Amino acid sequence: MDSVRAVLSAVREAGVGGVGGEVPLEDVRAALTQLARVREDVDVWELALIEAAQARGASLSGIAADLGMTTRQSAESRKLSHA
């Protein structure tokens, strides 16, 4: 994640268009690839934690609130999308 943060910081500093190409395309693409892997990990972690919370008696409404969602259907949908 540190390399993603470093590339993002450099891109912000150079501007999105990259004045003079200070941030090589290869670095930006590598950061995007890393970010996709992190997103996959987070999805797996989230599903495991939702299931653990449910196994311990948490309601989907409560889990939704923990995830910053407003409805139990949102949490259920999130769970199903990770399964």
PyMOL Python script that loads the backbone (N, CA, C, O; Angstrom):
from pymol import cmd

cmd.read_pdbstr("""\
ATOM      1  N   MET A   1       0.816  -1.192   0.000  1.00  0.00           N
ATOM      2  CA  MET A   1       0.000   0.000   0.000  1.00  0.00           C
ATOM      3  C   MET A   1       0.858   1.255   0.000  1.00  0.00           C
ATOM      4  O   MET A   1       0.456   2.289  -0.533  1.00  0.00           O
ATOM      5  N   ASP A   2       2.039   1.164   0.596  1.00  0.00           N
ATOM      6  CA  ASP A   2       2.906   2.346   0.637  1.00  0.00           C
ATOM      7  C   ASP A   2       3.275   2.815  -0.767  1.00  0.00           C
ATOM      8  O   ASP A   2       3.344   4.017  -1.026  1.00  0.00           O
ATOM      9  N   SER A   3       3.512   1.866  -1.673  1.00  0.00           N
ATOM     10  CA  SER A   3       3.878   2.268  -3.034  1.00  0.00           C
ATOM     11  C   SER A   3       2.686   2.914  -3.747  1.00  0.00           C
ATOM     12  O   SER A   3       2.865   3.834  -4.545  1.00  0.00           O
ATOM     13  N   VAL A   4       1.469   2.436  -3.461  1.00  0.00           N
ATOM     14  CA  VAL A   4       0.274   3.069  -4.037  1.00  0.00           C
ATOM     15  C   VAL A   4       0.162   4.498  -3.526  1.00  0.00           C
ATOM     16  O   VAL A   4      -0.105   5.420  -4.296  1.00  0.00           O
ATOM     17  N   ARG A   5       0.367   4.677  -2.232  1.00  0.00           N
ATOM     18  CA  ARG A   5       0.304   6.023  -1.657  1.00  0.00           C
ATOM     19  C   ARG A   5       1.374   6.934  -2.260  1.00  0.00           C
ATOM     20  O   ARG A   5       1.116   8.104  -2.540  1.00  0.00           O
ATOM     21  N   ALA A   6       2.562   6.395  -2.455  1.00  0.00           N
ATOM     22  CA  ALA A   6       3.655   7.192  -3.017  1.00  0.00           C
ATOM     23  C   ALA A   6       3.331   7.634  -4.439  1.00  0.00           C
ATOM     24  O   ALA A   6       3.546   8.794  -4.794  1.00  0.00           O
ATOM     25  N   VAL A   7       2.817   6.717  -5.251  1.00  0.00           N
ATOM     26  CA  VAL A   7       2.470   7.072  -6.631  1.00  0.00           C
ATOM     27  C   VAL A   7       1.322   8.079  -6.633  1.00  0.00           C
ATOM     28  O   VAL A   7       1.354   9.052  -7.387  1.00  0.00           O
ATOM     29  N   LEU A   8       0.316   7.853  -5.801  1.00  0.00           N
ATOM     30  CA  LEU A   8      -0.812   8.782  -5.735  1.00  0.00           C
ATOM     31  C   LEU A   8      -0.357  10.175  -5.312  1.00  0.00           C
ATOM     32  O   LEU A   8      -0.809  11.179  -5.862  1.00  0.00           O
ATOM     33  N   SER A   9       0.532  10.225  -4.341  1.00  0.00           N
ATOM     34  CA  SER A   9       1.064  11.508  -3.891  1.00  0.00           C
ATOM     35  C   SER A   9       1.812  12.208  -5.025  1.00  0.00           C
ATOM     36  O   SER A   9       1.653  13.412  -5.229  1.00  0.00           O
ATOM     37  N   ALA A  10       2.626  11.453  -5.760  1.00  0.00           N
ATOM     38  CA  ALA A  10       3.388  12.024  -6.870  1.00  0.00           C
ATOM     39  C   ALA A  10       2.457  12.510  -7.972  1.00  0.00           C
ATOM     40  O   ALA A  10       2.696  13.558  -8.573  1.00  0.00           O
ATOM     41  N   VAL A  11       1.392  11.749  -8.241  1.00  0.00           N
ATOM     42  CA  VAL A  11       0.434  12.144  -9.266  1.00  0.00           C
ATOM     43  C   VAL A  11      -0.280  13.429  -8.851  1.00  0.00           C
ATOM     44  O   VAL A  11      -0.465  14.337  -9.661  1.00  0.00           O
ATOM     45  N   ARG A  12      -0.673  13.493  -7.595  1.00  0.00           N
ATOM     46  CA  ARG A  12      -1.351  14.705  -7.109  1.00  0.00           C
ATOM     47  C   ARG A  12      -0.433  15.922  -7.206  1.00  0.00           C
ATOM     48  O   ARG A  12      -0.857  17.018  -7.575  1.00  0.00           O
ATOM     49  N   GLU A  13       0.822  15.700  -6.867  1.00  0.00           N
ATOM     50  CA  GLU A  13       1.795  16.789  -6.917  1.00  0.00           C
ATOM     51  C   GLU A  13       2.007  17.269  -8.351  1.00  0.00           C
ATOM     52  O   GLU A  13       2.112  18.470  -8.600  1.00  0.00           O
ATOM     53  N   ALA A  14       2.071  16.325  -9.294  1.00  0.00           N
ATOM     54  CA  ALA A  14       2.319  16.662 -10.697  1.00  0.00           C
ATOM     55  C   ALA A  14       1.050  17.120 -11.401  1.00  0.00           C
ATOM     56  O   ALA A  14       1.109  17.708 -12.481  1.00  0.00           O
ATOM     57  N   GLY A  15      -0.083  16.853 -10.793  1.00  0.00           N
ATOM     58  CA  GLY A  15      -1.361  17.113 -11.452  1.00  0.00           C
ATOM     59  C   GLY A  15      -1.788  15.856 -12.185  1.00  0.00           C
ATOM     60  O   GLY A  15      -0.954  15.047 -12.590  1.00  0.00           O
ATOM     61  N   VAL A  16      -3.069  15.700 -12.350  1.00  0.00           N
ATOM     62  CA  VAL A  16      -3.598  14.470 -12.948  1.00  0.00           C
ATOM     63  C   VAL A  16      -2.974  14.203 -14.304  1.00  0.00           C
ATOM     64  O   VAL A  16      -2.650  13.059 -14.623  1.00  0.00           O
ATOM     65  N   GLY A  17      -2.802  15.248 -15.108  1.00  0.00           N
ATOM     66  CA  GLY A  17      -2.227  15.073 -16.442  1.00  0.00           C
ATOM     67  C   GLY A  17      -0.733  14.833 -16.423  1.00  0.00           C
ATOM     68  O   GLY A  17      -0.165  14.421 -17.434  1.00  0.00           O
ATOM     69  N   GLY A  18      -0.087  15.079 -15.304  1.00  0.00           N
ATOM     70  CA  GLY A  18       1.341  14.857 -15.189  1.00  0.00           C
ATOM     71  C   GLY A  18       2.145  15.831 -16.010  1.00  0.00           C
ATOM     72  O   GLY A  18       2.450  15.564 -17.172  1.00  0.00           O
ATOM     73  N   VAL A  19       2.489  16.944 -15.430  1.00  0.00           N
ATOM     74  CA  VAL A  19       3.281  17.958 -16.118  1.00  0.00           C
ATOM     75  C   VAL A  19       4.647  17.367 -16.458  1.00  0.00           C
ATOM     76  O   VAL A  19       5.454  17.079 -15.574  1.00  0.00           O
ATOM     77  N   GLY A  20       4.885  17.194 -17.741  1.00  0.00           N
ATOM     78  CA  GLY A  20       6.180  16.658 -18.164  1.00  0.00           C
ATOM     79  C   GLY A  20       6.365  15.182 -17.862  1.00  0.00           C
ATOM     80  O   GLY A  20       7.467  14.658 -18.022  1.00  0.00           O
ATOM     81  N   GLY A  21       5.312  14.499 -17.428  1.00  0.00           N
ATOM     82  CA  GLY A  21       5.397  13.057 -17.198  1.00  0.00           C
ATOM     83  C   GLY A  21       6.271  12.660 -16.031  1.00  0.00           C
ATOM     84  O   GLY A  21       6.975  11.653 -16.105  1.00  0.00           O
ATOM     85  N   GLU A  22       6.243  13.440 -14.937  1.00  0.00           N
ATOM     86  CA  GLU A  22       7.080  13.130 -13.774  1.00  0.00           C
ATOM     87  C   GLU A  22       6.785  11.753 -13.191  1.00  0.00           C
ATOM     88  O   GLU A  22       7.656  11.134 -12.579  1.00  0.00           O
ATOM     89  N   VAL A  23       5.564  11.278 -13.379  1.00  0.00           N
ATOM     90  CA  VAL A  23       5.186   9.971 -12.854  1.00  0.00           C
ATOM     91  C   VAL A  23       5.030   9.029 -14.045  1.00  0.00           C
ATOM     92  O   VAL A  23       4.099   9.172 -14.837  1.00  0.00           O
ATOM     93  N   PRO A  24       5.940   8.073 -14.169  1.00  0.00           N
ATOM     94  CA  PRO A  24       5.887   7.169 -15.326  1.00  0.00           C
ATOM     95  C   PRO A  24       4.593   6.350 -15.349  1.00  0.00           C
ATOM     96  O   PRO A  24       4.079   5.944 -14.307  1.00  0.00           O
ATOM     97  N   LEU A  25       4.094   6.124 -16.532  1.00  0.00           N
ATOM     98  CA  LEU A  25       2.893   5.324 -16.725  1.00  0.00           C
ATOM     99  C   LEU A  25       3.038   3.958 -16.062  1.00  0.00           C
ATOM    100  O   LEU A  25       2.081   3.452 -15.475  1.00  0.00           O
ATOM    101  N   GLU A  26       4.206   3.367 -16.148  1.00  0.00           N
ATOM    102  CA  GLU A  26       4.426   2.045 -15.555  1.00  0.00           C
ATOM    103  C   GLU A  26       4.174   2.062 -14.052  1.00  0.00           C
ATOM    104  O   GLU A  26       3.628   1.108 -13.498  1.00  0.00           O
ATOM    105  N   ASP A  27       4.572   3.142 -13.400  1.00  0.00           N
ATOM    106  CA  ASP A  27       4.351   3.266 -11.956  1.00  0.00           C
ATOM    107  C   ASP A  27       2.866   3.390 -11.633  1.00  0.00           C
ATOM    108  O   ASP A  27       2.370   2.790 -10.680  1.00  0.00           O
ATOM    109  N   VAL A  28       2.166   4.181 -12.447  1.00  0.00           N
ATOM    110  CA  VAL A  28       0.729   4.362 -12.233  1.00  0.00           C
ATOM    111  C   VAL A  28       0.005   3.035 -12.446  1.00  0.00           C
ATOM    112  O   VAL A  28      -0.870   2.671 -11.660  1.00  0.00           O
ATOM    113  N   ARG A  29       0.365   2.314 -13.502  1.00  0.00           N
ATOM    114  CA  ARG A  29      -0.284   1.031 -13.778  1.00  0.00           C
ATOM    115  C   ARG A  29       0.048  -0.003 -12.708  1.00  0.00           C
ATOM    116  O   ARG A  29      -0.811  -0.805 -12.342  1.00  0.00           O
ATOM    117  N   ALA A  30       1.258   0.003 -12.211  1.00  0.00           N
ATOM    118  CA  ALA A  30       1.624  -0.926 -11.134  1.00  0.00           C
ATOM    119  C   ALA A  30       0.813  -0.627  -9.873  1.00  0.00           C
ATOM    120  O   ALA A  30       0.387  -1.543  -9.171  1.00  0.00           O
ATOM    121  N   ALA A  31       0.603   0.659  -9.592  1.00  0.00           N
ATOM    122  CA  ALA A  31      -0.199   1.042  -8.429  1.00  0.00           C
ATOM    123  C   ALA A  31      -1.648   0.594  -8.609  1.00  0.00           C
ATOM    124  O   ALA A  31      -2.274   0.135  -7.654  1.00  0.00           O
ATOM    125  N   LEU A  32      -2.182   0.720  -9.813  1.00  0.00           N
ATOM    126  CA  LEU A  32      -3.551   0.265 -10.080  1.00  0.00           C
ATOM    127  C   LEU A  32      -3.667  -1.249  -9.880  1.00  0.00           C
ATOM    128  O   LEU A  32      -4.655  -1.731  -9.326  1.00  0.00           O
ATOM    129  N   THR A  33      -2.672  -1.984 -10.326  1.00  0.00           N
ATOM    130  CA  THR A  33      -2.672  -3.440 -10.142  1.00  0.00           C
ATOM    131  C   THR A  33      -2.640  -3.796  -8.667  1.00  0.00           C
ATOM    132  O   THR A  33      -3.362  -4.688  -8.221  1.00  0.00           O
ATOM    133  N   GLN A  34      -1.803  -3.101  -7.911  1.00  0.00           N
ATOM    134  CA  GLN A  34      -1.741  -3.332  -6.466  1.00  0.00           C
ATOM    135  C   GLN A  34      -3.063  -3.010  -5.792  1.00  0.00           C
ATOM    136  O   GLN A  34      -3.515  -3.738  -4.909  1.00  0.00           O
ATOM    137  N   LEU A  35      -3.670  -1.929  -6.210  1.00  0.00           N
ATOM    138  CA  LEU A  35      -4.946  -1.514  -5.642  1.00  0.00           C
ATOM    139  C   LEU A  35      -6.025  -2.565  -5.893  1.00  0.00           C
ATOM    140  O   LEU A  35      -6.841  -2.841  -5.014  1.00  0.00           O
ATOM    141  N   ALA A  36      -6.029  -3.150  -7.086  1.00  0.00           N
ATOM    142  CA  ALA A  36      -6.996  -4.206  -7.395  1.00  0.00           C
ATOM    143  C   ALA A  36      -6.796  -5.405  -6.465  1.00  0.00           C
ATOM    144  O   ALA A  36      -7.767  -6.013  -6.016  1.00  0.00           O
ATOM    145  N   ARG A  37      -5.549  -5.738  -6.181  1.00  0.00           N
ATOM    146  CA  ARG A  37      -5.267  -6.855  -5.257  1.00  0.00           C
ATOM    147  C   ARG A  37      -5.730  -6.538  -3.844  1.00  0.00           C
ATOM    148  O   ARG A  37      -6.276  -7.401  -3.157  1.00  0.00           O
ATOM    149  N   VAL A  38      -5.515  -5.313  -3.412  1.00  0.00           N
ATOM    150  CA  VAL A  38      -5.958  -4.889  -2.081  1.00  0.00           C
ATOM    151  C   VAL A  38      -7.481  -4.957  -2.000  1.00  0.00           C
ATOM    152  O   VAL A  38      -8.034  -5.411  -0.999  1.00  0.00           O
ATOM    153  N   ARG A  39      -8.154  -4.505  -3.053  1.00  0.00           N
ATOM    154  CA  ARG A  39      -9.622  -4.542  -3.083  1.00  0.00           C
ATOM    155  C   ARG A  39     -10.114  -5.982  -2.951  1.00  0.00           C
ATOM    156  O   ARG A  39     -11.075  -6.242  -2.227  1.00  0.00           O
ATOM    157  N   GLU A  40      -9.467  -6.917  -3.642  1.00  0.00           N
ATOM    158  CA  GLU A  40      -9.833  -8.332  -3.525  1.00  0.00           C
ATOM    159  C   GLU A  40      -9.651  -8.821  -2.094  1.00  0.00           C
ATOM    160  O   GLU A  40     -10.501  -9.539  -1.567  1.00  0.00           O
ATOM    161  N   ASP A  41      -8.550  -8.437  -1.469  1.00  0.00           N
ATOM    162  CA  ASP A  41      -8.302  -8.830  -0.073  1.00  0.00           C
ATOM    163  C   ASP A  41      -9.378  -8.268   0.848  1.00  0.00           C
ATOM    164  O   ASP A  41      -9.900  -8.979   1.706  1.00  0.00           O
ATOM    165  N   VAL A  42      -9.709  -6.998   0.670  1.00  0.00           N
ATOM    166  CA  VAL A  42     -10.715  -6.357   1.518  1.00  0.00           C
ATOM    167  C   VAL A  42     -12.063  -7.061   1.361  1.00  0.00           C
ATOM    168  O   VAL A  42     -12.779  -7.251   2.344  1.00  0.00           O
ATOM    169  N   ASP A  43     -12.409  -7.445   0.142  1.00  0.00           N
ATOM    170  CA  ASP A  43     -13.666  -8.172  -0.081  1.00  0.00           C
ATOM    171  C   ASP A  43     -13.694  -9.474   0.704  1.00  0.00           C
ATOM    172  O   ASP A  43     -14.705  -9.805   1.325  1.00  0.00           O
ATOM    173  N   VAL A  44     -12.597 -10.210   0.680  1.00  0.00           N
ATOM    174  CA  VAL A  44     -12.508 -11.477   1.417  1.00  0.00           C
ATOM    175  C   VAL A  44     -12.608 -11.222   2.918  1.00  0.00           C
ATOM    176  O   VAL A  44     -13.325 -11.932   3.622  1.00  0.00           O
ATOM    177  N   TRP A  45     -11.898 -10.219   3.406  1.00  0.00           N
ATOM    178  CA  TRP A  45     -11.927  -9.890   4.838  1.00  0.00           C
ATOM    179  C   TRP A  45     -13.323  -9.472   5.268  1.00  0.00           C
ATOM    180  O   TRP A  45     -13.810  -9.881   6.322  1.00  0.00           O
ATOM    181  N   GLU A  46     -13.965  -8.647   4.435  1.00  0.00           N
ATOM    182  CA  GLU A  46     -15.288  -8.153   4.783  1.00  0.00           C
ATOM    183  C   GLU A  46     -16.290  -9.300   4.892  1.00  0.00           C
ATOM    184  O   GLU A  46     -17.073  -9.353   5.840  1.00  0.00           O
ATOM    185  N   LEU A  47     -16.266 -10.212   3.927  1.00  0.00           N
ATOM    186  CA  LEU A  47     -17.173 -11.355   3.979  1.00  0.00           C
ATOM    187  C   LEU A  47     -16.927 -12.180   5.236  1.00  0.00           C
ATOM    188  O   LEU A  47     -17.872 -12.578   5.916  1.00  0.00           O
ATOM    189  N   ALA A  48     -15.671 -12.436   5.542  1.00  0.00           N
ATOM    190  CA  ALA A  48     -15.347 -13.224   6.737  1.00  0.00           C
ATOM    191  C   ALA A  48     -15.854 -12.539   8.006  1.00  0.00           C
ATOM    192  O   ALA A  48     -16.365 -13.200   8.910  1.00  0.00           O
ATOM    193  N   LEU A  49     -15.714 -11.230   8.070  1.00  0.00           N
ATOM    194  CA  LEU A  49     -16.159 -10.500   9.261  1.00  0.00           C
ATOM    195  C   LEU A  49     -17.680 -10.400   9.349  1.00  0.00           C
ATOM    196  O   LEU A  49     -18.244 -10.450  10.442  1.00  0.00           O
ATOM    197  N   ILE A  50     -18.341 -10.261   8.204  1.00  0.00           N
ATOM    198  CA  ILE A  50     -19.804 -10.259   8.209  1.00  0.00           C
ATOM    199  C   ILE A  50     -20.310 -11.611   8.711  1.00  0.00           C
ATOM    200  O   ILE A  50     -21.202 -11.676   9.557  1.00  0.00           O
ATOM    201  N   GLU A  51     -19.735 -12.677   8.185  1.00  0.00           N
ATOM    202  CA  GLU A  51     -20.151 -14.015   8.611  1.00  0.00           C
ATOM    203  C   GLU A  51     -19.847 -14.248  10.086  1.00  0.00           C
ATOM    204  O   GLU A  51     -20.649 -14.856  10.795  1.00  0.00           O
ATOM    205  N   ALA A  52     -18.703 -13.774  10.550  1.00  0.00           N
ATOM    206  CA  ALA A  52     -18.343 -13.928  11.967  1.00  0.00           C
ATOM    207  C   ALA A  52     -19.310 -13.154  12.858  1.00  0.00           C
ATOM    208  O   ALA A  52     -19.722 -13.643  13.910  1.00  0.00           O
ATOM    209  N   ALA A  53     -19.667 -11.953  12.434  1.00  0.00           N
ATOM    210  CA  ALA A  53     -20.600 -11.153  13.219  1.00  0.00           C
ATOM    211  C   ALA A  53     -21.964 -11.838  13.280  1.00  0.00           C
ATOM    212  O   ALA A  53     -22.585 -11.897  14.341  1.00  0.00           O
ATOM    213  N   GLN A  54     -22.427 -12.353  12.142  1.00  0.00           N
ATOM    214  CA  GLN A  54     -23.708 -13.051  12.125  1.00  0.00           C
ATOM    215  C   GLN A  54     -23.666 -14.304  12.993  1.00  0.00           C
ATOM    216  O   GLN A  54     -24.622 -14.595  13.711  1.00  0.00           O
ATOM    217  N   ALA A  55     -22.577 -15.034  12.932  1.00  0.00           N
ATOM    218  CA  ALA A  55     -22.443 -16.256  13.738  1.00  0.00           C
ATOM    219  C   ALA A  55     -22.470 -15.944  15.228  1.00  0.00           C
ATOM    220  O   ALA A  55     -22.802 -16.803  16.045  1.00  0.00           O
ATOM    221  N   ARG A  56     -22.118 -14.715  15.573  1.00  0.00           N
ATOM    222  CA  ARG A  56     -22.103 -14.304  16.976  1.00  0.00           C
ATOM    223  C   ARG A  56     -23.375 -13.538  17.367  1.00  0.00           C
ATOM    224  O   ARG A  56     -23.453 -12.936  18.438  1.00  0.00           O
ATOM    225  N   GLY A  57     -24.364 -13.579  16.471  1.00  0.00           N
ATOM    226  CA  GLY A  57     -25.658 -13.022  16.811  1.00  0.00           C
ATOM    227  C   GLY A  57     -25.963 -11.625  16.304  1.00  0.00           C
ATOM    228  O   GLY A  57     -27.026 -11.083  16.608  1.00  0.00           O
ATOM    229  N   ALA A  58     -25.067 -11.031  15.546  1.00  0.00           N
ATOM    230  CA  ALA A  58     -25.326  -9.685  15.027  1.00  0.00           C
ATOM    231  C   ALA A  58     -26.386  -9.741  13.931  1.00  0.00           C
ATOM    232  O   ALA A  58     -26.415 -10.668  13.122  1.00  0.00           O
ATOM    233  N   SER A  59     -27.239  -8.749  13.919  1.00  0.00           N
ATOM    234  CA  SER A  59     -28.254  -8.650  12.876  1.00  0.00           C
ATOM    235  C   SER A  59     -27.650  -7.970  11.646  1.00  0.00           C
ATOM    236  O   SER A  59     -26.648  -7.262  11.740  1.00  0.00           O
ATOM    237  N   LEU A  60     -28.279  -8.201  10.495  1.00  0.00           N
ATOM    238  CA  LEU A  60     -27.822  -7.516   9.292  1.00  0.00           C
ATOM    239  C   LEU A  60     -28.009  -6.010   9.410  1.00  0.00           C
ATOM    240  O   LEU A  60     -27.245  -5.243   8.824  1.00  0.00           O
ATOM    241  N   SER A  61     -29.012  -5.583  10.156  1.00  0.00           N
ATOM    242  CA  SER A  61     -29.198  -4.137  10.381  1.00  0.00           C
ATOM    243  C   SER A  61     -28.013  -3.561  11.143  1.00  0.00           C
ATOM    244  O   SER A  61     -27.509  -2.490  10.805  1.00  0.00           O
ATOM    245  N   GLY A  62     -27.572  -4.280  12.173  1.00  0.00           N
ATOM    246  CA  GLY A  62     -26.420  -3.829  12.951  1.00  0.00           C
ATOM    247  C   GLY A  62     -25.144  -3.841  12.141  1.00  0.00           C
ATOM    248  O   GLY A  62     -24.322  -2.929  12.233  1.00  0.00           O
ATOM    249  N   ILE A  63     -24.987  -4.888  11.346  1.00  0.00           N
ATOM    250  CA  ILE A  63     -23.798  -4.989  10.489  1.00  0.00           C
ATOM    251  C   ILE A  63     -23.810  -3.853   9.463  1.00  0.00           C
ATOM    252  O   ILE A  63     -22.776  -3.244   9.187  1.00  0.00           O
ATOM    253  N   ALA A  64     -24.982  -3.578   8.907  1.00  0.00           N
ATOM    254  CA  ALA A  64     -25.092  -2.476   7.940  1.00  0.00           C
ATOM    255  C   ALA A  64     -24.630  -1.174   8.577  1.00  0.00           C
ATOM    256  O   ALA A  64     -23.883  -0.408   7.968  1.00  0.00           O
ATOM    257  N   ALA A  65     -25.075  -0.927   9.800  1.00  0.00           N
ATOM    258  CA  ALA A  65     -24.660   0.303  10.497  1.00  0.00           C
ATOM    259  C   ALA A  65     -23.152   0.327  10.690  1.00  0.00           C
ATOM    260  O   ALA A  65     -22.520   1.369  10.512  1.00  0.00           O
ATOM    261  N   ASP A  66     -22.567  -0.817  11.053  1.00  0.00           N
ATOM    262  CA  ASP A  66     -21.115  -0.897  11.240  1.00  0.00           C
ATOM    263  C   ASP A  66     -20.363  -0.582   9.950  1.00  0.00           C
ATOM    264  O   ASP A  66     -19.264  -0.028   9.980  1.00  0.00           O
ATOM    265  N   LEU A  67     -20.965  -0.942   8.822  1.00  0.00           N
ATOM    266  CA  LEU A  67     -20.335  -0.711   7.518  1.00  0.00           C
ATOM    267  C   LEU A  67     -20.672   0.656   6.936  1.00  0.00           C
ATOM    268  O   LEU A  67     -20.242   0.994   5.833  1.00  0.00           O
ATOM    269  N   GLY A  68     -21.452   1.445   7.694  1.00  0.00           N
ATOM    270  CA  GLY A  68     -21.815   2.769   7.216  1.00  0.00           C
ATOM    271  C   GLY A  68     -22.942   2.753   6.205  1.00  0.00           C
ATOM    272  O   GLY A  68     -23.104   3.688   5.421  1.00  0.00           O
ATOM    273  N   MET A  69     -23.721   1.680   6.230  1.00  0.00           N
ATOM    274  CA  MET A  69     -24.859   1.551   5.319  1.00  0.00           C
ATOM    275  C   MET A  69     -26.137   1.871   6.064  1.00  0.00           C
ATOM    276  O   MET A  69     -26.168   1.858   7.294  1.00  0.00           O
ATOM    277  N   THR A  70     -27.190   2.158   5.319  1.00  0.00           N
ATOM    278  CA  THR A  70     -28.426   2.567   5.969  1.00  0.00           C
ATOM    279  C   THR A  70     -29.462   1.456   6.083  1.00  0.00           C
ATOM    280  O   THR A  70     -30.389   1.561   6.887  1.00  0.00           O
ATOM    281  N   THR A  71     -29.321   0.384   5.286  1.00  0.00           N
ATOM    282  CA  THR A  71     -30.328  -0.670   5.342  1.00  0.00           C
ATOM    283  C   THR A  71     -29.698  -2.050   5.476  1.00  0.00           C
ATOM    284  O   THR A  71     -28.565  -2.277   5.052  1.00  0.00           O
ATOM    285  N   ARG A  72     -30.449  -2.957   6.068  1.00  0.00           N
ATOM    286  CA  ARG A  72     -29.976  -4.332   6.186  1.00  0.00           C
ATOM    287  C   ARG A  72     -29.831  -4.958   4.800  1.00  0.00           C
ATOM    288  O   ARG A  72     -28.976  -5.819   4.595  1.00  0.00           O
ATOM    289  N   GLN A  73     -30.667  -4.528   3.845  1.00  0.00           N
ATOM    290  CA  GLN A  73     -30.582  -5.052   2.485  1.00  0.00           C
ATOM    291  C   GLN A  73     -29.234  -4.707   1.853  1.00  0.00           C
ATOM    292  O   GLN A  73     -28.696  -5.482   1.062  1.00  0.00           O
ATOM    293  N   SER A  74     -28.705  -3.564   2.198  1.00  0.00           N
ATOM    294  CA  SER A  74     -27.390  -3.165   1.684  1.00  0.00           C
ATOM    295  C   SER A  74     -26.315  -4.123   2.174  1.00  0.00           C
ATOM    296  O   SER A  74     -25.452  -4.546   1.404  1.00  0.00           O
ATOM    297  N   ALA A  75     -26.371  -4.467   3.462  1.00  0.00           N
ATOM    298  CA  ALA A  75     -25.383  -5.399   4.023  1.00  0.00           C
ATOM    299  C   ALA A  75     -25.555  -6.786   3.422  1.00  0.00           C
ATOM    300  O   ALA A  75     -24.574  -7.467   3.123  1.00  0.00           O
ATOM    301  N   GLU A  76     -26.806  -7.201   3.248  1.00  0.00           N
ATOM    302  CA  GLU A  76     -27.061  -8.516   2.651  1.00  0.00           C
ATOM    303  C   GLU A  76     -26.549  -8.559   1.220  1.00  0.00           C
ATOM    304  O   GLU A  76     -25.953  -9.550   0.798  1.00  0.00           O
ATOM    305  N   SER A  77     -26.778  -7.494   0.479  1.00  0.00           N
ATOM    306  CA  SER A  77     -26.295  -7.407  -0.893  1.00  0.00           C
ATOM    307  C   SER A  77     -24.774  -7.442  -0.944  1.00  0.00           C
ATOM    308  O   SER A  77     -24.196  -8.107  -1.805  1.00  0.00           O
ATOM    309  N   ARG A  78     -24.125  -6.734  -0.032  1.00  0.00           N
ATOM    310  CA  ARG A  78     -22.666  -6.730   0.030  1.00  0.00           C
ATOM    311  C   ARG A  78     -22.148  -8.129   0.312  1.00  0.00           C
ATOM    312  O   ARG A  78     -21.195  -8.589  -0.316  1.00  0.00           O
ATOM    313  N   LYS A  79     -22.786  -8.805   1.267  1.00  0.00           N
ATOM    314  CA  LYS A  79     -22.381 -10.172   1.618  1.00  0.00           C
ATOM    315  C   LYS A  79     -22.521 -11.093   0.410  1.00  0.00           C
ATOM    316  O   LYS A  79     -21.609 -11.861   0.105  1.00  0.00           O
ATOM    317  N   LEU A  80     -23.646 -11.020  -0.269  1.00  0.00           N
ATOM    318  CA  LEU A  80     -23.875 -11.888  -1.424  1.00  0.00           C
ATOM    319  C   LEU A  80     -22.916 -11.593  -2.567  1.00  0.00           C
ATOM    320  O   LEU A  80     -22.537 -12.497  -3.312  1.00  0.00           O
ATOM    321  N   SER A  81     -22.525 -10.338  -2.709  1.00  0.00           N
ATOM    322  CA  SER A  81     -21.604  -9.993  -3.796  1.00  0.00           C
ATOM    323  C   SER A  81     -20.194 -10.533  -3.543  1.00  0.00           C
ATOM    324  O   SER A  81     -19.419 -10.726  -4.479  1.00  0.00           O
ATOM    325  N   HIS A  82     -19.870 -10.777  -2.265  1.00  0.00           N
ATOM    326  CA  HIS A  82     -18.550 -11.316  -1.929  1.00  0.00           C
ATOM    327  C   HIS A  82     -18.526 -12.839  -1.889  1.00  0.00           C
ATOM    328  O   HIS A  82     -17.459 -13.450  -1.929  1.00  0.00           O
ATOM    329  N   ALA A  83     -19.690 -13.439  -1.813  1.00  0.00           N
ATOM    330  CA  ALA A  83     -19.754 -14.898  -1.665  1.00  0.00           C
ATOM    331  C   ALA A  83     -19.424 -15.609  -2.960  1.00  0.00           C
ATOM    332  O   ALA A  83     -19.432 -16.839  -3.008  1.00  0.00           O
TER     333      ALA A  83
END
""", "prot")
cmd.dss("prot")
cmd.show_as("cartoon", "prot")
cmd.util.cbc("prot")
cmd.orient("prot")
